[in-house]
Amino acid sequence: MAYYTHTSVALFCILVNILVMLNSNIISVQAQTRVGFYSSSCPRAEAIIRSTVNTHFRSNPTIAPGLLRMHFHDCFVQGCDASILIDGTSTEKTSIANNLIPGYEVIDDAKTQLEAACPGVVSCADILAIAARDSVVVSGGASWSVPTGRLDGRVSIASETAELPRATDSIQRQLQKFDDKGLNTQDLVTLVGAHTIGTSACQFFSNRLYNFNGTGTADPTINPTFLTTLQNLCPENGDGSRRVALDTGSETRFDQSYYTNLRNGRGVLESDQKLWNDATTQTFVRRFSGPFRGLSGLRFNVEFGRSMVKMSNIEVKTGAQGEIRRICSAIN
């Protein structure tokens, strides 16, 4: 077992942040956003968002994985334009994939404060991107520089969420969905590492426990001991809404133990466990599945920040394509 002094941990975190910021700046140059977009127009923007996330997190830690998932789902449908935040009878927010995500109130709260400080300046899409980063930090992960300058979209259609990645997707299907958004294999494995925090409902993986692919038996890739644990948590024909940690033993801390669990057959979702069982993605799982305060931890933090910046630049709205909403839940 390795032991670390406070000094070595501090140096580790500083190195991670420097590398992540370098990666972020390189990627943002190639996109339509840039770091420091609000430095003159609303210099307190990031501080207001960070404070809002921290305040809500203290009373409800589930907002951290919620905001991360919200940003991911937003970017994969209509691009990173805050279309997921729009209220309505058939908007993205109402879909099964999104209606129970915790944290919408955090964005609304931050927007209210920003409108008081800098009316009509900060987009809801940028608030969501920054809040996702701050959710990682408040959960113990490393920070990164978030390029900003997005506009908010005016279109939000519930049916379009059908193309979001699903728990039953094959590796090839997952890779295709990411490739469609300009993200590669490494981005896939890295971004799914967001499952190091948060939970899933039994209904989304119970098929693995009792009747996998219609076989009448459990998914053979599940560690036998872990299978018993999951069956106790999710009894057959039991409460499908019961929540189970996606990263057993470390569900509230942003670290890469999620990958160690995959290596040991302890992935909860079928699509997650496939990352280890498929040679295409296993290479990257191996890179991240070592001790947190070591090279694998450094790699994961650096690559996660890099891939988040890359994802946050998907189909960014500019000019007449978008607007800056006065209220995040409604088009102007």
Buried (B, 14 or more C-beta within 10 A) or exposed (E): EEEEEEEEEEEBBEBBBEBBBBBBBEBBEEBBBBBBBBEEEBEEBBEBBBBBBEEBBEEBBBBBBBBBBBBBBBBBBBBBBBBBBBBBEEBBBBBEBBEEBBBBEBBBBBBBBBBEBBEBBBBBBBBBBBBBBBBBBBBBBBBBBBBBBBBBBBBBBBEBBEEBBBBBBEBEBBBEBBEEBEBEBBBBBBBBBBBBBBBBBBBBBBBBBBBBEEEEEBBEBBBEEBBEBBBEBBEEEEEEEBBBBBBBEBBBBBBBBBBBBBBBBBBBBBBBBBBBBBEBBBEBBBBBBBBBBEEBBBBBBBBBBBBBBBBBBBBBBEEEBBBBBBBBBEBE
